[in-house]
């Protein structure tokens, strides 16, 4: 057994938060550039151009891409053969968020849900959100980070459809959500769809879908075809960048599914804004850290 | 589609001269307001001790760094306006605000005060805060620091934009046009999907 040092985890949690806010994943940049090239609506093209220029300015000057520091969300993925103290690793992630917030400094976007007081640390009761998963691979720990922006998070939808509503009901719901959201989630969005499970699992699946790189088709060919069909349909609505019209309403539709109860047909939709912010680090017991997306 | 470079404060005539689809770039002062700021001003009835007549407000809560007694802007972006929709009328009526900069648009209800009192909604590209921050010259004032980051902010801006006049003082509303068109298109899309 090899031991993971929690200080490596807190350092990574801090760095990932700041990096995710400043440098977008290569798949997101490529998708935005493709959308800009293809866009036929002049205003939409100008807006996509502003988004691309903004990324250059952010990287050149070390600025945040967006002012929303989001809700910090982490995935702690633990490989086989590691020795670790679980609660210590979770505490290390919380500490990393606090350090990033106070030392950068970052705006604290987290508050108490009732009295609305802001602890000014981007942490609080059950925040950051930390999902723990186990990897098939051995010998390293993976930490993934997503600062989930609120303009898009406020556009989250769940519907417990009936079996008689079928797949048509699911498609219709996805399209209605995108149109209802309009310009509010900062389109072009990444549309995450969760199909099946229970109400909580459906939303979790929708969230899983937005962790995938943009343009990564689902390995199940039926789901991949549904993703392509829905992307074309979503873009045919003409909502466009920032809801001001155009060909590009979504950069991708990505779907995850689970089996469900015979009486149920749950569907959840979550939108991710055009920035699709996320970052990842692999931490090895010898102290080596690889950074990626 | 005309292009304008305007300096704040804005007059009623200037605002009524703008049409949905026009492009505006702003110089001068822009006041940052957010959910908590507006709740304090209107739901809790506390007077903002600043002259907002002819002002342009920006829906924002910035990232800042305190240096001595002043704040430096680290990232000033724009938030979704619809959450603060119901404060639009009061901002125009009670404080004489002429312009709201935001993203995602306001409801059709907010068109009424724009028409009646002379106001516009200027859409900025959401999420493009790095660029927006380079257009902020300084933070010249802050009120209600206990609401951090949702204080009332006074920003000096140069070349803020491009901004699209998305809702004008004549009932023009780009969001409603796009939404109406999307709803018409949905019928065709459903048919194509065999629904």
Contacts between the chains, C-beta under 8 A, distances in Angstrom:
chain1	res1	chain2	res2	distance
A	43	B	21	7.9
A	43	B	164	6.7
A	46	B	162	6.9
A	47	B	125	5.3
A	50	B	125	4.3
A	50	B	128	5.3
A	50	B	131	6.6
A	50	B	162	7.1
A	51	B	125	6.2
A	51	B	127	7.0
A	51	B	128	5.9
A	53	B	128	7.8
A	53	B	131	6.1
A	54	B	125	7.3
A	54	B	127	7.4
A	54	B	128	3.8
A	54	B	129	7.5
A	54	B	130	5.0
A	54	B	131	4.4
A	55	B	130	7.7
A	57	B	130	4.4
A	57	B	131	5.1
A	57	B	134	6.1
A	58	B	130	3.7
A	61	B	130	6.9
A	61	B	134	7.4
A	63	B	74	7.6
A	63	B	75	6.1
A	63	B	129	7.4
A	63	B	130	4.0
A	63	B	133	5.8
A	63	B	134	7.8
A	64	B	63	6.3
A	64	B	74	7.1
A	64	B	75	4.0
A	64	B	77	7.9
A	64	B	129	6.0
A	64	B	130	6.6
A	65	B	127	6.7
A	65	B	128	7.9
A	65	B	129	6.7
A	65	B	130	5.9
A	66	B	75	7.5
A	66	B	77	5.3
A	66	B	126	7.8
A	66	B	127	4.4
A	66	B	128	7.6
A	66	B	129	4.8
A	67	B	60	6.7
A	67	B	61	7.2
A	67	B	62	5.8
A	67	B	63	5.7
A	67	B	75	4.4
A	67	B	76	6.0
A	67	B	77	3.1
A	67	B	78	7.7
A	67	B	79	7.9
A	67	B	129	4.3
A	67	B	132	8.0
A	67	B	133	8.0
A	68	B	77	6.7
A	68	B	79	7.2
A	68	B	127	7.9
A	69	B	63	7.0
A	104	B	74	7.8
A	105	B	63	7.3
A	105	B	65	5.9
A	105	B	74	7.3
A	106	B	63	6.1
A	107	B	61	6.6
A	107	B	62	6.9
A	107	B	63	4.1
A	107	B	64	7.6
A	107	B	75	7.4
A	107	B	149	4.8
A	108	B	148	7.9
A	108	B	149	7.1
A	109	B	61	8.0
A	109	B	149	8.0
A	116	B	36	7.0
A	118	B	148	6.9
A	118	B	149	7.9
A	120	B	148	7.0
A	149	B	127	7.5
A	150	B	79	7.7
A	150	B	80	7.6
A	151	B	79	6.7
A	151	B	80	4.4
A	151	B	103	7.3
A	151	B	104	7.0
A	151	B	126	6.3
A	151	B	127	7.8
A	154	B	80	6.8
A	154	B	83	7.7
A	168	B	193	7.4
A	168	B	194	7.5
A	168	B	195	4.6
A	171	B	193	5.7
A	171	B	195	6.7
A	172	B	190	6.8
A	172	B	195	6.2
A	175	B	186	6.3
A	175	B	189	6.5
A	175	B	190	7.8
A	176	B	186	7.9
A	179	B	179	7.1
A	179	B	182	4.9
A	179	B	183	6.7
A	179	B	186	6.6
A	182	B	104	6.7
A	182	B	105	6.9
A	182	B	175	6.4
A	182	B	178	7.4
A	182	B	179	6.0
A	183	B	103	6.6
A	183	B	104	4.3
A	183	B	105	5.6
A	183	B	123	7.7
A	183	B	126	7.8
A	183	B	175	6.3
A	183	B	178	7.9
A	184	B	80	4.9
A	184	B	82	5.8
A	184	B	103	7.8
A	184	B	104	3.9
A	184	B	105	7.7
A	185	B	80	7.9
A	185	B	104	7.8
A	186	B	103	6.7
A	186	B	104	7.7
A	186	B	126	4.1
A	186	B	127	4.8
A	229	B	193	7.1
A	233	B	189	5.0
A	233	B	192	7.5
A	233	B	193	6.3
A	236	B	185	6.2
A	236	B	188	7.8
A	236	B	189	5.3
A	237	B	182	4.3
A	237	B	185	5.7
A	237	B	186	6.7
A	237	B	189	7.0
A	238	B	178	6.6
A	238	B	181	5.6
A	238	B	182	5.6
A	238	B	185	6.0
A	239	B	178	6.2
A	239	B	179	7.9
A	239	B	182	5.5
A	240	B	178	6.7
A	241	B	125	7.8
A	242	B	103	6.2
A	242	B	104	7.3
A	242	B	123	6.3
A	242	B	125	6.1
A	242	B	126	6.0
A	243	B	104	6.1
A	243	B	105	6.4
A	243	B	175	5.9
A	243	B	178	6.1
A	243	B	179	7.9
A	244	B	123	6.3
A	244	B	164	6.3
A	244	B	166	6.5
A	244	B	174	5.5
A	244	B	175	7.5
A	244	B	178	6.4
A	245	B	174	7.1
A	245	B	177	7.4
A	245	B	178	4.6
A	245	B	181	7.5
A	273	B	126	7.3
A	273	B	127	5.6
A	274	B	127	6.0
A	275	B	127	5.3
